[in-house]
Amino acid sequence: MANREAKATVFSICGYGVPVVVNNLAESVTVADLVKNIRLDVIYGDDLLADRKISTSDISRPGLELTGYFNYYPAKRIQLLGITETSFAKGMSHDDLLTVMRQMCQPETPAFVISTQLEPPEELLQAAKEAGIPILGTKMTTSRVLSNMTNYLEGKLAERQSLHGVLVDIYGVGVLITGDSGVGKSETALELVKRGHRLIADDRVEVYQQDEQTLVGEAPAILSHLLEIRGIGIIDVMNLFGAGAVRSDTDIELIVHLELWTPDKKFDRLGGEAETQKIFDVEIPKISIPVKTGRNLAIIIEAAAMNFRARSMGYDATKVFDDNLNRLIKKNSKHE
């Protein structure tokens, strides 16, 4: 119990006033979840799937184990057998192969996966039945199913941070809108949804690192599809605007920070001041937008997302302006 409490953060959702526990790190995923999300076939053990837990995203291909080497056998990993492993197993005697398979079927082993629609060795079926370990199959190649399982498990088992903000998909760009409470983040998100963009999360965003360059954001389950507007209350975006107005998750590519405008604050006017915010090990581009009466924040953020896409595709309006200015200076210098 103490370990689970250490891996959870309790926060009060600002607008909703509801205490919620968000797990920073999922302890395990069931084999049933893996079968459902990767679309695997169950060869044996359909009734065992919900009770088998996967605690690591690493996948094992037991090559050395087939030769009898078990000094460093990663028993907690899913064991993936492809053409190479099954071909080697066919050349082994029944007794030797059964002995090896029984050693591979440890109590903590989540499941065996057979790729490329191959038939599992009879010795594996016998050992798995004795140990109560499910055997799964797939038409996918070994490389494909390995990649799909790793990506899924890394996403589910990754460490998470809970960030205060609103996450919206704008023209395919995941934009995290941050700022002090009451600055207008949710109202801006509502306007963006009305303009055809998609809401991922309001008020609290669960973020995890998918790889060295990718952050993914999603809503806590209790807040999925919900948006809180002061004076109105909680609205269900999917119910009001349709399924096309929401997404379950998206990559976070740009941070837009809303700040109340004051005369003493300086904001970037030309777009030449590159600012980033580090979340986990990933640096995310960040821009700050002043909030002032009469400004249409939704249109401004929409333009910021389009400008970010243009820069990602190699077009930089700031550089174009600088080039034009330099040519004008040179031209005027010649006339002088």
C-alpha positions as CSV (number, residue, x, y, z in Angstrom):
1,M,0.0,0.0,0.0
2,A,2.8,2.4,0.8
3,N,4.4,1.8,-2.6
4,R,1.2,2.6,-4.4
5,E,0.8,5.8,-2.4
6,A,4.3,6.8,-3.2
7,K,3.6,6.4,-6.9
8,A,0.5,8.6,-6.9
9,T,-0.1,12.3,-6.8
10,V,-3.2,13.7,-5.1
11,F,-4.5,16.9,-6.5
12,S,-7.6,19.0,-6.4
13,I,-8.8,19.9,-9.9
14,C,-8.9,23.7,-9.9
15,G,-12.1,24.3,-11.7
16,Y,-13.9,21.2,-10.8
17,G,-13.2,21.2,-7.0
18,V,-12.8,17.4,-7.1
19,P,-10.0,15.5,-5.3
20,V,-8.5,13.0,-7.8
21,V,-5.6,10.5,-7.5
22,V,-3.5,10.3,-10.6
23,N,-1.0,7.5,-10.9
24,N,2.4,8.8,-12.0
25,L,3.5,5.3,-12.9
26,A,1.3,2.3,-13.8
27,E,2.5,-0.8,-12.0
28,S,1.3,-3.3,-14.6
29,V,-0.9,-4.0,-17.6
30,T,-3.0,-7.2,-17.9
31,V,-2.4,-9.6,-20.7
32,A,-6.1,-9.1,-21.5
33,D,-5.4,-5.4,-22.3
34,L,-2.5,-6.4,-24.5
35,V,-4.6,-8.9,-26.5
36,K,-7.3,-6.3,-27.0
37,N,-5.1,-3.4,-28.0
38,I,-2.6,-5.4,-30.2
39,R,-5.3,-7.6,-31.6
40,L,-3.7,-10.9,-30.7
41,D,-5.3,-14.3,-31.0
42,V,-5.5,-16.6,-28.0
43,I,-4.2,-20.1,-28.6
44,Y,-4.5,-21.2,-25.0
45,G,-5.6,-19.7,-21.7
46,D,-8.4,-17.3,-22.5
47,D,-9.6,-17.6,-18.9
48,L,-6.1,-16.7,-17.6
49,L,-5.7,-13.3,-19.4
50,A,-7.2,-11.0,-16.8
51,D,-5.0,-12.4,-14.0
52,R,-1.6,-12.3,-15.8
53,K,0.2,-9.0,-15.2
54,I,2.9,-7.4,-17.4
55,S,5.3,-5.1,-15.4
56,T,7.9,-4.3,-18.1
57,S,7.8,-3.0,-21.7
58,D,10.8,-5.1,-22.6
59,I,10.1,-8.1,-24.8
60,S,12.3,-11.3,-24.7
61,R,13.2,-13.5,-27.7
62,P,14.4,-16.7,-26.0
63,G,17.2,-17.8,-28.2
64,L,19.9,-18.8,-25.7
65,E,17.3,-20.3,-23.4
66,L,16.5,-22.9,-26.1
67,T,20.1,-24.1,-25.8
68,G,19.7,-24.5,-22.0
69,Y,21.3,-21.2,-20.9
70,F,19.2,-19.7,-18.1
71,N,21.7,-17.7,-16.1
72,Y,20.1,-14.4,-17.1
73,Y,16.6,-15.5,-18.2
74,P,14.2,-12.4,-18.0
75,A,11.2,-14.3,-16.8
76,K,9.1,-11.2,-16.2
77,R,9.0,-10.3,-19.9
78,I,6.7,-11.5,-22.6
79,Q,8.4,-14.3,-24.4
80,L,8.2,-13.8,-28.2
81,L,8.9,-16.8,-30.5
82,G,9.3,-16.3,-34.2
83,I,10.5,-18.3,-37.2
84,T,14.1,-18.6,-35.8
85,E,13.1,-19.9,-32.4
86,T,10.4,-22.3,-33.6
87,S,12.7,-23.6,-36.3
88,F,15.4,-24.3,-33.7
89,A,12.9,-26.0,-31.5
90,K,11.9,-28.4,-34.2
91,G,15.5,-29.8,-34.3
92,M,15.4,-30.6,-30.5
93,S,14.4,-33.9,-29.0
94,H,11.0,-34.0,-27.3
95,D,12.5,-34.5,-23.8
96,D,15.1,-31.7,-24.2
97,L,12.5,-29.3,-25.5
98,L,10.0,-30.1,-22.8
99,T,12.6,-29.5,-20.2
100,V,13.5,-26.1,-21.7
101,M,9.9,-25.0,-22.0
102,R,9.2,-26.0,-18.4
103,Q,12.1,-23.8,-17.3
104,M,10.8,-20.9,-19.4
105,C,7.3,-21.2,-17.8
106,Q,8.1,-19.3,-14.6
107,P,5.3,-18.1,-12.3
108,E,6.1,-14.4,-13.2
109,T,6.1,-15.1,-17.0
110,P,3.1,-13.1,-18.4
111,A,2.6,-14.9,-21.7
112,F,4.1,-16.5,-24.8
113,V,3.5,-14.9,-28.2
114,I,4.0,-16.8,-31.4
115,S,4.4,-14.6,-34.5
116,T,3.8,-15.1,-38.3
117,Q,0.8,-17.5,-37.7
118,L,3.2,-20.3,-36.7
119,E,2.1,-23.4,-34.8
120,P,3.4,-23.4,-31.2
121,P,5.5,-26.5,-30.3
122,E,3.5,-29.2,-28.5
123,E,6.1,-29.1,-25.7
124,L,5.3,-25.4,-25.1
125,L,1.6,-26.1,-25.0
126,Q,2.2,-28.8,-22.4
127,A,4.5,-26.7,-20.2
128,A,2.2,-23.6,-20.5
129,K,-0.8,-25.6,-19.4
130,E,1.0,-27.1,-16.5
131,A,2.1,-23.6,-15.3
132,G,-1.1,-21.8,-16.3
133,I,0.5,-19.3,-18.7
134,P,-1.4,-18.1,-21.8
135,I,-0.1,-18.6,-25.3
136,L,-1.0,-15.9,-27.9
137,G,-0.6,-15.9,-31.6
138,T,-0.6,-13.3,-34.5
139,K,-0.4,-13.1,-38.3
140,M,2.1,-10.2,-37.9
141,T,5.8,-10.7,-38.4
142,T,8.1,-10.9,-35.4
143,S,9.5,-7.4,-36.0
144,R,6.0,-5.9,-36.4
145,V,4.4,-7.5,-33.3
146,L,7.6,-6.7,-31.3
147,S,7.3,-3.0,-32.2
148,N,3.6,-2.8,-31.6
149,M,3.8,-4.5,-28.2
150,T,6.8,-2.4,-27.1
151,N,5.1,0.9,-28.1
152,Y,1.9,0.0,-26.4
153,L,3.6,-1.2,-23.1
154,E,5.9,1.8,-23.0
155,G,2.9,4.1,-23.3
156,K,1.0,2.3,-20.6
157,L,3.9,1.7,-18.2
158,A,5.7,5.1,-18.7
159,E,6.2,7.5,-15.8
160,R,3.6,10.3,-16.0
161,Q,3.5,14.0,-14.9
162,S,0.2,15.8,-14.2
163,L,0.4,19.3,-15.7
164,H,-2.1,22.2,-15.2
165,G,-3.3,23.3,-18.6
166,V,-5.5,22.6,-21.6
167,L,-4.5,20.3,-24.4
168,V,-6.0,20.9,-27.9
169,D,-5.3,19.4,-31.3
170,I,-5.1,22.3,-33.8
171,Y,-4.6,21.3,-37.4
172,G,-2.8,18.2,-36.2
173,V,-0.5,20.1,-33.9
174,G,-0.8,19.2,-30.2
175,V,-0.9,22.6,-28.4
176,L,-0.7,22.7,-24.6
177,I,-2.2,25.9,-23.3
178,T,-0.9,27.0,-19.9
179,G,-1.4,30.0,-17.6
180,D,-2.7,31.0,-14.2
181,S,-6.1,29.9,-13.1
182,G,-8.8,32.2,-14.5
183,V,-6.7,33.5,-17.4
184,G,-9.1,32.0,-20.0
185,K,-7.6,28.7,-21.0
186,S,-10.9,26.7,-21.0
187,E,-12.9,29.5,-22.7
188,T,-10.2,29.6,-25.4
189,A,-10.4,25.8,-25.8
190,L,-14.2,26.0,-26.2
191,E,-13.8,28.6,-29.0
192,L,-11.2,26.4,-30.6
193,V,-13.5,23.4,-30.5
194,K,-16.3,25.5,-32.1
195,R,-13.8,26.4,-34.9
196,G,-13.4,22.7,-35.7
197,H,-10.4,21.7,-33.5
198,R,-10.3,18.8,-31.0
199,L,-10.1,18.8,-27.2
200,I,-7.9,16.3,-25.5
201,A,-7.8,17.4,-21.9
202,D,-9.0,20.4,-19.8
203,D,-7.5,21.6,-16.5
204,R,-5.2,18.6,-16.0
205,V,-3.1,16.9,-18.6
206,E,-1.3,13.6,-18.0
207,V,2.0,13.6,-19.9
208,Y,4.4,10.8,-20.6
209,Q,7.5,10.5,-22.7
210,Q,7.1,8.0,-25.5
211,D,10.7,8.3,-26.8
212,E,13.6,10.7,-26.9
213,Q,11.7,13.3,-28.9
214,T,8.1,12.7,-28.3
215,L,5.7,13.7,-25.4
216,V,2.2,12.4,-25.3
217,G,-0.7,14.1,-23.4
218,E,-4.0,12.6,-22.4
219,A,-6.8,13.4,-20.0
220,P,-7.3,11.7,-16.6
221,A,-10.1,9.2,-17.1
222,I,-12.4,11.1,-14.8
223,L,-12.1,14.3,-16.9
224,S,-12.2,12.7,-20.4
225,H,-14.2,14.9,-22.9
226,L,-15.2,17.3,-20.1
227,L,-14.7,21.1,-20.1
228,E,-15.3,23.5,-17.2
229,I,-16.6,27.0,-18.0
230,R,-17.0,29.5,-15.2
231,G,-20.6,30.6,-14.9
232,I,-21.9,27.6,-16.9
233,G,-20.3,24.6,-15.1
234,I,-19.1,21.3,-16.6
235,I,-20.0,20.5,-20.2
236,D,-19.5,17.3,-22.2
237,V,-17.7,18.3,-25.4
238,M,-18.4,15.0,-27.2
239,N,-22.1,15.1,-26.3
240,L,-22.5,18.8,-27.5
241,F,-20.2,18.9,-30.5
242,G,-19.9,15.2,-31.6
243,A,-17.1,12.6,-31.6
244,G,-15.1,14.6,-34.0
245,A,-14.5,17.3,-31.4
246,V,-12.4,15.2,-29.1
247,R,-9.3,13.0,-29.1
248,S,-8.1,10.5,-26.5
249,D,-4.4,11.7,-26.7
250,T,-2.0,13.6,-28.9
251,D,1.7,14.4,-29.2
252,I,2.6,17.7,-27.4
253,E,4.5,19.8,-30.0
254,L,3.9,23.4,-28.8
255,I,3.3,25.2,-25.5
256,V,1.3,28.4,-25.5
257,H,1.5,30.3,-22.2
258,L,-1.2,32.9,-21.5
259,E,-0.1,35.9,-19.4
260,L,-2.1,38.9,-18.3
261,W,-0.9,42.0,-20.1
262,T,0.8,44.8,-18.1
263,P,2.7,47.8,-19.5
264,D,6.0,46.7,-17.9
265,K,6.0,43.2,-19.5
266,K,7.9,42.6,-22.7
267,F,6.7,40.1,-25.3
268,D,8.3,38.8,-28.4
269,R,7.0,40.8,-31.4
270,L,9.1,39.4,-34.2
271,G,9.2,35.7,-33.3
272,G,13.0,35.6,-33.1
273,E,13.3,34.7,-29.4
274,A,13.3,30.9,-29.3
275,E,12.0,29.7,-25.9
276,T,11.5,26.1,-24.8
277,Q,10.2,24.3,-21.8
278,K,11.7,21.0,-20.7
279,I,9.3,18.2,-19.7
280,F,11.0,14.9,-18.8
281,D,13.9,14.9,-21.2
282,V,12.1,16.7,-24.1
283,E,12.5,20.4,-25.0
284,I,9.1,21.7,-26.2
285,P,8.9,25.1,-28.1
286,K,7.1,27.7,-26.1
287,I,5.5,31.0,-26.8
288,S,4.0,33.5,-24.5
289,I,0.8,35.4,-25.5
290,P,-0.4,38.5,-23.6
291,V,-4.1,38.4,-22.5
292,K,-5.8,41.7,-22.9
293,T,-9.4,42.8,-23.3
294,G,-10.6,42.6,-26.9
295,R,-8.0,40.0,-28.1
296,N,-9.3,36.9,-29.7
297,L,-7.1,34.3,-28.1
298,A,-8.5,31.4,-30.1
299,I,-7.6,32.9,-33.5
300,I,-4.1,33.9,-32.2
301,I,-3.4,30.4,-30.9
302,E,-4.7,28.9,-34.1
303,A,-2.3,31.2,-36.0
304,A,0.5,30.2,-33.7
305,A,-0.1,26.5,-34.5
306,M,-0.2,27.2,-38.3
307,N,3.0,29.2,-38.0
308,F,4.6,26.3,-36.1
309,R,3.7,23.9,-38.8
310,A,5.1,26.3,-41.5
311,R,8.4,26.5,-39.6
312,S,8.5,22.7,-39.2
313,M,8.1,22.5,-43.0
314,G,11.0,24.9,-43.6
315,Y,9.2,28.3,-43.9
316,D,10.2,30.9,-41.4
317,A,8.4,34.2,-41.7
318,T,10.8,35.9,-39.3
319,K,13.7,34.9,-41.5
320,V,11.9,36.2,-44.6
321,F,11.4,39.5,-42.8
322,D,15.0,39.7,-41.8
323,D,16.1,38.9,-45.4
324,N,13.8,41.6,-46.8
325,L,15.1,44.1,-44.2
326,N,18.7,43.4,-45.0
327,R,18.1,43.8,-48.8
328,L,16.4,47.1,-48.1
329,I,19.3,48.3,-46.0
330,K,21.8,47.4,-48.7
331,K,19.7,49.1,-51.3
332,N,19.4,52.3,-49.4
333,S,23.1,52.2,-48.6
334,K,24.0,52.1,-52.3
335,H,21.7,55.1,-53.0
336,E,23.5,57.0,-50.3
